[in-house]
């Protein structure tokens, strides 16, 4: 197997390992994400899906709970508690996204 290939843009010989042609700058291949980068990117996607499902389930539970309440004080308490719970869930989601997003950013492919 030859160690060089012809650049599709300028036609000059370039190493197979090169990402860009050193003569004209034409991109030859894309850098690939490493093992940890792939794992962190997958975790970020799964985390967001799980948090979205959790949020939808939480809203469903709150609406079912509020349907059975008759007293105004009970409804007010459920509203306050539901709002606090929703805020904590969204804060957890944001913190998890920041941490996993930084890990994905730090493990991005490089040349």
N, CA, C and O atoms as a GROMACS GRO file, in nm:
protein
  444
    1UNK      N    1   0.084  -0.117   0.000
    1UNK     CA    2   0.000   0.000   0.000
    1UNK      C    3   0.089   0.124   0.000
    1UNK      O    4   0.180   0.135   0.082
    2UNK      N    5   0.064   0.217  -0.091
    2UNK     CA    6   0.149   0.337  -0.096
    2UNK      C    7   0.127   0.426   0.026
    2UNK      O    8   0.019   0.432   0.083
    3UNK      N    9   0.235   0.495   0.063
    3UNK     CA   10   0.229   0.583   0.179
    3UNK      C   11   0.182   0.723   0.143
    3UNK      O   12   0.160   0.807   0.230
    4UNK      N   13   0.168   0.748   0.013
    4UNK     CA   14   0.122   0.880  -0.031
    4UNK      C   15   0.003   0.864  -0.125
    4UNK      O   16  -0.017   0.760  -0.188
    5UNK      N   17  -0.076   0.970  -0.133
    5UNK     CA   18  -0.189   0.976  -0.225
    5UNK      C   19  -0.183   1.110  -0.296
    5UNK      O   20  -0.119   1.204  -0.250
    6UNK      N   21  -0.251   1.117  -0.408
    6UNK     CA   22  -0.256   1.243  -0.483
    6UNK      C   23  -0.368   1.330  -0.426
    6UNK      O   24  -0.478   1.282  -0.398
    7UNK      N   25  -0.338   1.457  -0.409
    7UNK     CA   26  -0.439   1.553  -0.362
    7UNK      C   27  -0.543   1.571  -0.472
    7UNK      O   28  -0.507   1.594  -0.587
    8UNK      N   29  -0.673   1.562  -0.439
    8UNK     CA   30  -0.775   1.578  -0.543
    8UNK      C   31  -0.783   1.720  -0.599
    8UNK      O   32  -0.837   1.740  -0.707
    9UNK      N   33  -0.730   1.816  -0.527
    9UNK     CA   34  -0.737   1.955  -0.572
    9UNK      C   35  -0.618   1.995  -0.658
    9UNK      O   36  -0.635   2.045  -0.770
   10UNK      N   37  -0.496   1.973  -0.606
   10UNK     CA   38  -0.377   2.019  -0.679
   10UNK      C   39  -0.301   1.905  -0.746
   10UNK      O   40  -0.217   1.930  -0.833
   11UNK      N   41  -0.329   1.779  -0.708
   11UNK     CA   42  -0.265   1.664  -0.772
   11UNK      C   43  -0.128   1.628  -0.718
   11UNK      O   44  -0.069   1.531  -0.765
   12UNK      N   45  -0.075   1.702  -0.622
   12UNK     CA   46   0.057   1.672  -0.567
   12UNK      C   47   0.047   1.556  -0.468
   12UNK      O   48  -0.059   1.529  -0.413
   13UNK      N   49   0.160   1.488  -0.447
   13UNK     CA   50   0.164   1.374  -0.355
   13UNK      C   51   0.160   1.422  -0.210
   13UNK      O   52   0.232   1.514  -0.171
   14UNK      N   53   0.075   1.356  -0.131
   14UNK     CA   54   0.055   1.392   0.010
   14UNK      C   55   0.053   1.263   0.091
   14UNK      O   56   0.006   1.160   0.043
   15UNK      N   57   0.103   1.269   0.213
   15UNK     CA   58   0.102   1.152   0.302
   15UNK      C   59  -0.042   1.108   0.330
   15UNK      O   60  -0.133   1.190   0.338
   16UNK      N   61  -0.060   0.976   0.344
   16UNK     CA   62  -0.192   0.922   0.378
   16UNK      C   63  -0.240   0.970   0.515
   16UNK      O   64  -0.360   0.978   0.540
   17UNK      N   65  -0.146   1.003   0.603
   17UNK     CA   66  -0.181   1.043   0.739
   17UNK      C   67  -0.220   1.190   0.750
   17UNK      O   68  -0.271   1.232   0.854
   18UNK      N   69  -0.199   1.267   0.645
   18UNK     CA   70  -0.228   1.411   0.649
   18UNK      C   71  -0.379   1.435   0.648
   18UNK      O   72  -0.454   1.364   0.582
   19UNK      N   73  -0.420   1.536   0.723
   19UNK     CA   74  -0.561   1.575   0.725
   19UNK      C   75  -0.590   1.679   0.616
   19UNK      O   76  -0.700   1.681   0.560
   20UNK      N   77  -0.492   1.764   0.586
   20UNK     CA   78  -0.504   1.866   0.483
   20UNK      C   79  -0.383   1.859   0.392
   20UNK      O   80  -0.275   1.816   0.433
   21UNK      N   81  -0.401   1.901   0.269
   21UNK     CA   82  -0.289   1.908   0.176
   21UNK      C   83  -0.198   2.022   0.219
   21UNK      O   84  -0.245   2.135   0.235
   22UNK      N   85  -0.067   1.996   0.238
   22UNK     CA   86   0.023   2.105   0.280
   22UNK      C   87   0.048   2.207   0.169
   22UNK      O   88   0.097   2.317   0.197
   23UNK      N   89   0.017   2.173   0.045
   23UNK     CA   90   0.042   2.263  -0.068
   23UNK      C   91  -0.074   2.359  -0.091
   23UNK      O   92  -0.053   2.480  -0.106
   24UNK      N   93  -0.197   2.306  -0.095
   24UNK     CA   94  -0.312   2.391  -0.127
   24UNK      C   95  -0.411   2.404  -0.012
   24UNK      O   96  -0.501   2.489  -0.018
   25UNK      N   97  -0.398   2.323   0.094
   25UNK     CA   98  -0.487   2.332   0.210
   25UNK      C   99  -0.618   2.257   0.194
   25UNK      O  100  -0.706   2.268   0.279
   26UNK      N  101  -0.634   2.182   0.086
   26UNK     CA  102  -0.757   2.106   0.062
   26UNK      C  103  -0.774   1.999   0.170
   26UNK      O  104  -0.679   1.924   0.195
   27UNK      N  105  -0.891   1.989   0.234
   27UNK     CA  106  -0.910   1.885   0.337
   27UNK      C  107  -0.914   1.746   0.272
   27UNK      O  108  -0.986   1.723   0.175
   28UNK      N  109  -0.835   1.654   0.328
   28UNK     CA  110  -0.827   1.519   0.274
   28UNK      C  111  -0.911   1.420   0.354
   28UNK      O  112  -0.970   1.328   0.297
   29UNK      N  113  -0.917   1.438   0.486
   29UNK     CA  114  -0.998   1.351   0.571
   29UNK      C  115  -1.031   1.426   0.700
   29UNK      O  116  -0.961   1.519   0.739
   30UNK      N  117  -1.140   1.383   0.764
   30UNK     CA  118  -1.183   1.446   0.888
   30UNK      C  119  -1.121   1.375   1.007
   30UNK      O  120  -1.111   1.252   1.007
   31UNK      N  121  -1.079   1.450   1.108
   31UNK     CA  122  -1.031   1.384   1.231
   31UNK      C  123  -1.147   1.315   1.302
   31UNK      O  124  -1.259   1.366   1.301
   32UNK      N  125  -1.119   1.201   1.362
   32UNK     CA  126  -1.223   1.124   1.430
   32UNK      C  127  -1.214   1.146   1.580
   32UNK      O  128  -1.106   1.167   1.636
   33UNK      N  129  -1.330   1.139   1.644
   33UNK     CA  130  -1.339   1.152   1.789
   33UNK      C  131  -1.282   1.024   1.852
   33UNK      O  132  -1.304   0.915   1.801
   34UNK      N  133  -1.210   1.039   1.964
   34UNK     CA  134  -1.152   0.924   2.034
   34UNK      C  135  -1.256   0.847   2.113
   34UNK      O  136  -1.375   0.879   2.109
   35UNK      N  137  -1.212   0.745   2.184
   35UNK     CA  138  -1.303   0.659   2.260
   35UNK      C  139  -1.377   0.737   2.368
   35UNK      O  140  -1.499   0.728   2.377
   36UNK      N  141  -1.304   0.814   2.449
   36UNK     CA  142  -1.370   0.889   2.556
   36UNK      C  143  -1.461   0.997   2.499
   36UNK      O  144  -1.567   1.024   2.555
   37UNK      N  145  -1.422   1.058   2.389
   37UNK     CA  146  -1.507   1.158   2.325
   37UNK      C  147  -1.638   1.098   2.278
   37UNK      O  148  -1.744   1.159   2.292
   38UNK      N  149  -1.631   0.978   2.220
   38UNK     CA  150  -1.752   0.909   2.176
   38UNK      C  151  -1.840   0.872   2.294
   38UNK      O  152  -1.962   0.885   2.287
   39UNK      N  153  -1.778   0.825   2.402
   39UNK     CA  154  -1.855   0.789   2.522
   39UNK      C  155  -1.924   0.911   2.580
   39UNK      O  156  -2.042   0.905   2.612
   40UNK      N  157  -1.852   1.022   2.595
   40UNK     CA  158  -1.911   1.143   2.653
   40UNK      C  159  -2.021   1.200   2.564
   40UNK      O  160  -2.121   1.250   2.615
   41UNK      N  161  -2.004   1.194   2.433
   41UNK     CA  162  -2.107   1.244   2.343
   41UNK      C  163  -2.233   1.158   2.353
   41UNK      O  164  -2.344   1.210   2.354
   42UNK      N  165  -2.215   1.027   2.360
   42UNK     CA  166  -2.330   0.938   2.378
   42UNK      C  167  -2.399   0.960   2.511
   42UNK      O  168  -2.522   0.959   2.518
   43UNK      N  169  -2.320   0.982   2.618
   43UNK     CA  170  -2.379   1.010   2.749
   43UNK      C  171  -2.459   1.140   2.748
   43UNK      O  172  -2.565   1.148   2.810
   44UNK      N  173  -2.410   1.240   2.677
   44UNK     CA  174  -2.482   1.367   2.668
   44UNK      C  175  -2.617   1.348   2.600
   44UNK      O  176  -2.718   1.402   2.645
   45UNK      N  177  -2.620   1.272   2.493
   45UNK     CA  178  -2.745   1.248   2.421
   45UNK      C  179  -2.842   1.168   2.508
   45UNK      O  180  -2.960   1.203   2.517
   46UNK      N  181  -2.794   1.061   2.571
   46UNK     CA  182  -2.879   0.978   2.657
   46UNK      C  183  -2.929   1.059   2.776
   46UNK      O  184  -3.046   1.047   2.814
   47UNK      N  185  -2.842   1.141   2.837
   47UNK     CA  186  -2.881   1.223   2.952
   47UNK      C  187  -2.995   1.318   2.914
   47UNK      O  188  -3.091   1.332   2.990
   48UNK      N  189  -2.986   1.382   2.798
   48UNK     CA  190  -3.090   1.474   2.756
   48UNK      C  191  -3.222   1.402   2.729
   48UNK      O  192  -3.329   1.455   2.761
   49UNK      N  193  -3.217   1.284   2.672
   49UNK     CA  194  -3.340   1.207   2.648
   49UNK      C  195  -3.403   1.166   2.780
   49UNK      O  196  -3.525   1.178   2.796
   50UNK      N  197  -3.322   1.117   2.874
   50UNK     CA  198  -3.374   1.076   3.005
   50UNK      C  199  -3.434   1.194   3.080
   50UNK      O  200  -3.541   1.182   3.139
   51UNK      N  201  -3.367   1.308   3.077
   51UNK     CA  202  -3.420   1.426   3.146
   51UNK      C  203  -3.550   1.475   3.083
   51UNK      O  204  -3.640   1.517   3.155
   52UNK      N  205  -3.561   1.469   2.951
   52UNK     CA  206  -3.685   1.508   2.885
   52UNK      C  207  -3.799   1.416   2.925
   52UNK      O  208  -3.910   1.462   2.953
   53UNK      N  209  -3.773   1.285   2.926
   53UNK     CA  210  -3.877   1.190   2.968
   53UNK      C  211  -3.915   1.210   3.114
   53UNK      O  212  -4.033   1.200   3.150
   54UNK      N  213  -3.818   1.239   3.199
   54UNK     CA  214  -3.844   1.265   3.340
   54UNK      C  215  -3.932   1.389   3.356
   54UNK      O  216  -4.026   1.390   3.435
   55UNK      N  217  -3.902   1.493   3.280
   55UNK     CA  218  -3.979   1.617   3.286
   55UNK      C  219  -4.123   1.594   3.240
   55UNK      O  220  -4.217   1.643   3.303
   56UNK      N  221  -4.141   1.520   3.132
   56UNK     CA  222  -4.276   1.490   3.083
   56UNK      C  223  -4.352   1.407   3.185
   56UNK      O  224  -4.470   1.432   3.210
   57UNK      N  225  -4.286   1.307   3.244
   57UNK     CA  226  -4.350   1.226   3.348
   57UNK      C  227  -4.386   1.307   3.470
   57UNK      O  228  -4.493   1.287   3.528
   58UNK      N  229  -4.300   1.400   3.510
   58UNK     CA  230  -4.326   1.485   3.627
   58UNK      C  231  -4.447   1.574   3.602
   58UNK      O  232  -4.530   1.593   3.691
   59UNK      N  233  -4.456   1.630   3.483
   59UNK     CA  234  -4.572   1.714   3.450
   59UNK      C  235  -4.700   1.631   3.452
   59UNK      O  236  -4.803   1.678   3.498
   60UNK      N  237  -4.693   1.508   3.402
   60UNK     CA  238  -4.810   1.420   3.405
   60UNK      C  239  -4.853   1.387   3.547
   60UNK      O  240  -4.973   1.386   3.576
   61UNK      N  241  -4.758   1.360   3.635
   61UNK     CA  242  -4.791   1.330   3.775
   61UNK      C  243  -4.852   1.452   3.842
   61UNK      O  244  -4.949   1.439   3.918
   62UNK      N  245  -4.798   1.570   3.815
   62UNK     CA  246  -4.854   1.692   3.875
   62UNK      C  247  -4.996   1.718   3.829
   62UNK      O  248  -5.081   1.757   3.909
   63UNK      N  249  -5.024   1.696   3.702
   63UNK     CA  250  -5.160   1.720   3.653
   63UNK      C  251  -5.258   1.618   3.711
   63UNK      O  252  -5.372   1.653   3.742
   64UNK      N  253  -5.216   1.493   3.726
   64UNK     CA  254  -5.302   1.392   3.789
   64UNK      C  255  -5.326   1.425   3.936
   64UNK      O  256  -5.437   1.407   3.986
   65UNK      N  257  -5.223   1.473   4.004
   65UNK     CA  258  -5.236   1.506   4.145
   65UNK      C  259  -5.330   1.626   4.164
   65UNK      O  260  -5.412   1.626   4.256
   66UNK      N  261  -5.318   1.726   4.078
   66UNK     CA  262  -5.402   1.845   4.091
   66UNK      C  263  -5.548   1.818   4.058
   66UNK      O  264  -5.636   1.888   4.106
   67UNK      N  265  -5.575   1.716   3.977
   67UNK     CA  266  -5.714   1.685   3.941
   67UNK      C  267  -5.792   1.634   4.061
   67UNK      O  268  -5.914   1.653   4.066
   68UNK      N  269  -5.726   1.571   4.156
   68UNK     CA  270  -5.796   1.515   4.272
   68UNK      C  271  -5.808   1.610   4.389
   68UNK      O  272  -5.870   1.574   4.490
   69UNK      N  273  -5.750   1.728   4.380
   69UNK     CA  274  -5.754   1.823   4.492
   69UNK      C  275  -5.878   1.911   4.483
   69UNK      O  276  -5.913   1.961   4.376
   70UNK      N  277  -5.944   1.929   4.598
   70UNK     CA  278  -6.066   2.010   4.600
   70UNK      C  279  -6.048   2.139   4.678
   70UNK      O  280  -6.106   2.241   4.642
   71UNK      N  281  -5.969   2.136   4.782
   71UNK     CA  282  -5.950   2.254   4.867
   71UNK      C  283  -5.852   2.351   4.800
   71UNK      O  284  -5.755   2.310   4.737
   72UNK      N  285  -5.879   2.480   4.817
   72UNK     CA  286  -5.793   2.584   4.757
   72UNK      C  287  -5.653   2.582   4.818
   72UNK      O  288  -5.555   2.606   4.748
   73UNK      N  289  -5.642   2.556   4.948
   73UNK     CA  290  -5.512   2.551   5.014
   73UNK      C  291  -5.430   2.432   4.962
   73UNK      O  292  -5.308   2.444   4.945
   74UNK      N  293  -5.495   2.320   4.938
   74UNK     CA  294  -5.424   2.204   4.883
   74UNK      C  295  -5.370   2.235   4.743
   74UNK      O  296  -5.257   2.199   4.710
   75UNK      N  297  -5.451   2.301   4.663
   75UNK     CA  298  -5.407   2.336   4.528
   75UNK      C  299  -5.290   2.434   4.531
   75UNK      O  300  -5.196   2.422   4.453
   76UNK      N  301  -5.297   2.531   4.624
   76UNK     CA  302  -5.187   2.627   4.635
   76UNK      C  303  -5.058   2.557   4.678
   76UNK      O  304  -4.951   2.585   4.626
   77UNK      N  305  -5.070   2.466   4.774
   77UNK     CA  306  -4.952   2.390   4.819
   77UNK      C  307  -4.896   2.302   4.709
   77UNK      O  308  -4.774   2.292   4.693
   78UNK      N  309  -4.984   2.238   4.633
   78UNK     CA  310  -4.938   2.154   4.522
   78UNK      C  311  -4.871   2.239   4.414
   78UNK      O  312  -4.773   2.196   4.353
   79UNK      N  313  -4.924   2.359   4.392
   79UNK     CA  314  -4.864   2.448   4.292
   79UNK      C  315  -4.724   2.492   4.335
   79UNK      O  316  -4.631   2.490   4.255
   80UNK      N  317  -4.711   2.531   4.461
   80UNK     CA  318  -4.580   2.575   4.512
   80UNK      C  319  -4.481   2.458   4.510
   80UNK      O  320  -4.367   2.474   4.464
   81UNK      N  321  -4.523   2.344   4.559
   81UNK     CA  322  -4.435   2.227   4.560
   81UNK      C  323  -4.398   2.181   4.420
   81UNK      O  324  -4.284   2.144   4.394
   82UNK      N  325  -4.495   2.185   4.329
   82UNK     CA  326  -4.468   2.147   4.191
   82UNK      C  327  -4.371   2.242   4.123
   82UNK      O  328  -4.286   2.200   4.045
   83UNK      N  329  -4.385   2.371   4.154
   83UNK     CA  330  -4.294   2.470   4.097
   83UNK      C  331  -4.152   2.451   4.149
   83UNK      O  332  -4.056   2.460   4.073
   84UNK      N  333  -4.139   2.425   4.278
   84UNK     CA  334  -4.006   2.400   4.335
   84UNK      C  335  -3.945   2.274   4.274
   84UNK      O  336  -3.827   2.273   4.237
   85UNK      N  337  -4.025   2.169   4.263
   85UNK     CA  338  -3.975   2.045   4.203
   85UNK      C  339  -3.934   2.064   4.058
   85UNK      O  340  -3.832   2.011   4.015
   86UNK      N  341  -4.014   2.139   3.983
   86UNK     CA  342  -3.982   2.165   3.843
   86UNK      C  343  -3.852   2.246   3.832
   86UNK      O  344  -3.769   2.219   3.746
   87UNK      N  345  -3.835   2.343   3.920
   87UNK     CA  346  -3.713   2.424   3.919
   87UNK      C  347  -3.590   2.340   3.951
   87UNK      O  348  -3.485   2.357   3.889
   88UNK      N  349  -3.604   2.250   4.048
   88UNK     CA  350  -3.490   2.163   4.082
   88UNK      C  351  -3.457   2.068   3.967
   88UNK      O  352  -3.340   2.042   3.939
   89UNK      N  353  -3.560   2.016   3.902
   89UNK     CA  354  -3.538   1.927   3.789
   89UNK      C  355  -3.468   1.999   3.674
   89UNK      O  356  -3.376   1.945   3.613
   90UNK      N  357  -3.512   2.121   3.645
   90UNK     CA  358  -3.448   2.199   3.538
   90UNK      C  359  -3.305   2.239   3.576
   90UNK      O  360  -3.218   2.244   3.489
   91UNK      N  361  -3.281   2.269   3.704
   91UNK     CA  362  -3.145   2.303   3.748
   91UNK      C  363  -3.053   2.182   3.735
   91UNK      O  364  -2.938   2.195   3.693
   92UNK      N  365  -3.103   2.064   3.773
   92UNK     CA  366  -3.024   1.941   3.758
   92UNK      C  367  -2.992   1.916   3.611
   92UNK      O  368  -2.881   1.877   3.577
   93UNK      N  369  -3.091   1.938   3.526
   93UNK     CA  370  -3.071   1.920   3.382
   93UNK      C  371  -2.964   2.015   3.331
   93UNK      O  372  -2.874   1.974   3.256
   94UNK      N  373  -2.971   2.141   3.370
   94UNK     CA  374  -2.874   2.241   3.324
   94UNK      C  375  -2.733   2.208   3.374
   94UNK      O  376  -2.637   2.217   3.297
   95UNK      N  377  -2.720   2.170   3.500
   95UNK     CA  378  -2.588   2.137   3.554
   95UNK      C  379  -2.529   2.015   3.484
   95UNK      O  380  -2.411   2.013   3.451
   96UNK      N  381  -2.612   1.913   3.462
   96UNK     CA  382  -2.565   1.794   3.392
   96UNK      C  383  -2.522   1.824   3.250
   96UNK      O  384  -2.422   1.771   3.201
   97UNK      N  385  -2.599   1.911   3.182
   97UNK     CA  386  -2.562   1.949   3.045
   97UNK      C  387  -2.432   2.027   3.040
   97UNK      O  388  -2.352   2.009   2.949
   98UNK      N  389  -2.411   2.114   3.138
   98UNK     CA  390  -2.286   2.192   3.140
   98UNK      C  391  -2.167   2.099   3.160
   98UNK      O  392  -2.067   2.110   3.088
   99UNK      N  393  -2.176   2.009   3.255
   99UNK     CA  394  -2.064   1.917   3.283
   99UNK      C  395  -2.038   1.826   3.163
   99UNK      O  396  -1.924   1.816   3.116
  100UNK      N  397  -2.143   1.761   3.113
  100UNK     CA  398  -2.123   1.671   3.000
  100UNK      C  399  -2.085   1.748   2.873
  100UNK      O  400  -2.005   1.698   2.793
  101UNK      N  401  -2.140   1.866   2.855
  101UNK     CA  402  -2.104   1.947   2.738
  101UNK      C  403  -1.958   1.987   2.740
  101UNK      O  404  -1.892   1.986   2.636
  102UNK      N  405  -1.906   2.022   2.857
  102UNK     CA  406  -1.764   2.056   2.867
  102UNK      C  407  -1.677   1.934   2.839
  102UNK      O  408  -1.573   1.945   2.774
  103UNK      N  409  -1.719   1.818   2.888
  103UNK     CA  410  -1.642   1.696   2.860
  103UNK      C  411  -1.643   1.663   2.711
  103UNK      O  412  -1.542   1.620   2.656
  104UNK      N  413  -1.758   1.682   2.646
  104UNK     CA  414  -1.765   1.660   2.501
  104UNK      C  415  -1.676   1.760   2.428
  104UNK      O  416  -1.607   1.725   2.333
  105UNK      N  417  -1.678   1.885   2.473
  105UNK     CA  418  -1.596   1.988   2.410
  105UNK      C  419  -1.446   1.959   2.427
  105UNK      O  420  -1.368   1.977   2.334
  106UNK      N  421  -1.408   1.914   2.546
  106UNK     CA  422  -1.266   1.888   2.572
  106UNK      C  423  -1.214   1.762   2.502
  106UNK      O  424  -1.094   1.747   2.485
  107UNK      N  425  -1.305   1.673   2.463
  107UNK     CA  426  -1.262   1.550   2.396
  107UNK      C  427  -1.298   1.552   2.247
  107UNK      O  428  -1.311   1.446   2.186
  108UNK      N  429  -1.314   1.670   2.190
  108UNK     CA  430  -1.348   1.680   2.048
  108UNK      C  431  -1.228   1.636   1.963
  108UNK      O  432  -1.114   1.638   2.010
  109UNK      N  433  -1.255   1.596   1.840
  109UNK     CA  434  -1.144   1.550   1.756
  109UNK      C  435  -1.052   1.666   1.720
  109UNK      O  436  -1.096   1.779   1.699
  110UNK      N  437  -0.925   1.635   1.712
  110UNK     CA  438  -0.827   1.737   1.674
  110UNK      C  439  -0.730   1.677   1.573
  110UNK      O  440  -0.717   1.555   1.563
  111UNK      N  441  -0.665   1.762   1.501
  111UNK     CA  442  -0.570   1.716   1.398
  111UNK      C  443  -0.437   1.680   1.459
  111UNK      O  444  -0.346   1.640   1.388
   0.00000   0.00000   0.00000
